[in-house]
Amino acid sequence: MSAPVAFGAGALSRAAALVHTLVTVEALLLAAASPGLAGLLLVGRDPANLPLAAVCLLPLGPALSAALYALHHRDRDLTDLHPARAYLRGWRLNALPALKLWTPLLAWLTVIAFTLTHFPATGLPGWWAVLLAGIGAVSLLWGAHALVLTSLFTFRARDTARLAGYFLLRHGRATLGAASLLVLTAALTALLTEALPALLAAPLLLSLLHSGRPVIAETQEDFTA
């Protein structure tokens, strides 16, 4: 006869532990980003307000980084769950490093978005708009890799930026996975409501971790002592 499974180690317990972790991390993420998200509600959709919207999104970077940290270090045993503790530790460790990358990325994407929304006034040929949109998409994919790296590893900001660029082509499947999540987020925002991606942030980030496993593994093996 097979040995009995201890409480907290079965499939149902692991599923309950995952749900508990996702719900807790989601709540803490929304709480950490709430000042900026509340500001977005007041800013409005006028393209002229894009710089203000970028400022409102600044708290989101550390909040996402802490969520990735908590999900990566999550417990799978229902009897030993501490997602809130892991999230707060991730926020303390990663808030400043995340801002060092998140702030310039937001500024760069704001310049691109502002240019595209006012493109007729630039007098540039139409292919410039396509080029700018492509640069913006690549920047977002770089940002996805950079967010994972800065959340799980302790590198200087410039080293994280270089590694994120290196992994864009080095691990095409991981980049494709990040791209599919960005497309899904954009589709949810455009077709349903802007609030839905925020409410599903935790499972989306867990999917980002899953697709980024080759990046995480190579970084651990080749770029850490």
N, C-alpha and C positions, 0 to 999 in steps of 0.2 A: 504494500500500500504506500502511496505517495505521502510525504510529510505534509501536515496541514500548513496552509499559508497564514502567516502571522497577520494580525490586524494592521491595516495600513499599507500592506505590501501587495494587495491584489489589484486587478485591472480596474475594478470599480473605484477603489480607493485612490488609485493614481489619477483617474479621470476627475474625481472630486477635488483632488489636490490641485490639478491643473486649472479647473474652473475657479476655485477659490483664489489661486494666484492671479489669474487673469483679471478677475473682478477687482481684487485689491489693488493691483498695479494700475488698472484703468482709473480707479477712483483717485489714487494718489497723483497720477499723471495729470488728470483734469484739474485737481486742486492746485498743483504746482504751476500749471499754465493758465489758471483762471484769470489772473490780472490782465494778461495780454488778450485772452479770448474775450473777456468782457469789453476790452477796448475795441476789439474788432467789430463788435455789434454797434458801437457808436460811430465808427469811422465811416461806414457806408461803402458803396461800390464804385464811387467816382474814381476814375483812373488817376486823378490828381492827388488822391489820398494814398497812393501806393507807398510813399515813404513812411507815412504814419502807420500803415498796416504792417510794414516791415518792423518798425519799432515795437508794435504790439506782439509780434511773433518772436521777439528775442527770448522771453522765458520758455518758449516751447523747446528750444534746443537742449538746455539742461534737463528738462522734464523727460524728453525722449531718451536722452542718454541714461538717466537713472532707471527708466523703465527697461531698457535693453540690459542693463547690468542686473537688475532684479530678476528678469526672465531667464537670463543665462545662468544665474546662480540659484535658480529655484529649487526647492526641495520637492521630491517626488513621493515622499512618505506623508500620508495624511496626518500622522501623529506628530510630525515635526515640521510645521509650516511657520515661516517667518517672512512672508513677502514684504510686509511693511518695513521691517528692519532692513532687509536687503535694499529696498528702494531708497530709504533715507541714507544708507551708507553710499549707495551709488551716486546720489545727488551730491553728497558732501565731497566725494572723491572727484567727480566728473563735471561739476557745474562750471568751474573756471576753464578747464581744458576744452569743454564742449563749446563754450562761448567764444573761445579764440578761433575756432573754425566756423561756427555757426554764424557769427556776426559778419565776417567778410563774404560768406556765401550768400547770406540774405541781401547784403548790399549789392553784390554782383547781379543776383537774380532780379532785384528791384530795378536796377538800371536797364536790364534787358526787357523786363515787363513794361516799364515806362516807355521805352523806345518803341516797342511793338504797338502799344495802345495809342501812341501818337505818331505812328509811322508815316501817314500822309504828309505830316508837317516837315519831315526830314528831307523830302525830295530825293531819297535814295531809290534805286531800282528795286523791283519786287523780290529779286533773289536774295537781297540782303535780309529781308524779313525771314525767309526760310533758313538762311544761315544763322541768324540770331536765335531762332527757335531751336535749331539743332544744338547750338552752343549751350542754350539753357537746359536742354534735356540731358546733355552730357554732364553739365555741372550738377544737376540733381542726382545723377547716378554716382558721380564722384562723392557727393555729399552723403549718399547712403552708405558707401564703403567707409568714408571717414567717420561717420557717426558710430558704426559698429566698432571700428578700431579704437576710437577714443573712449568708448564706453567700457571696453574690456581690457585694454592695455594702457600702460603708462609710457607714452612716448612724448617727445617734444612735438609741438604743433606742426613744425615744418616737416618733421619725419613722418608724422601721421599723414600729412597732405601728400607727401611723395609716395608713401605706400598705397594710399587710396588711388592715386593715379596709376601706379604700377599694376594694381589688381584689376583695373577696368578691363584690360585686355588679357591679362594673365589668366583670369578665371572668368571666361565668357558666360558660363552657366550662372554663376553668382550674379554677374551684372545683368543677365537676362532676367533672373528672378527678381532683382530689385526693380528692373524696368516694368515687369508685369504688375508689381505691387503699386508702382507709381501710376500706371495706366488705370488700374482698378480704383485707386483713390480718386483720380481725376474723373472717372466715370461716375462714381458714387456722388461726387460733389456736383457734377453737371446735371445728372439725370434725377437725383433725389434731393438731397439737402446738404449744405456745407457742414452740418453738425454730425452727419453719419460717420465720416472718416474719423472724427475725433472720438466718437463713441465706440468705434471699433479699433482704436489705436493699438491696444494691447495685443489682440490676435494678429493684426497686421505686422507689428514689430516681432512677434514670435515667428511669423513666416519669414521675415527678413533675416532673423537669426538662422533659421533652418536653411535658407538658400545660401547664406554666407558661411556655412560650415567649412568649405574648402579654404576660404580666406582666413578664417580663424585658425584652422589647423596649421596652415603654412606659416602664419605669423608666429604661432607658438613654437613651431619646430625650427624655423630659420632666423627669426628676428628677435627672439627673447633668450635671455641667458638661462 
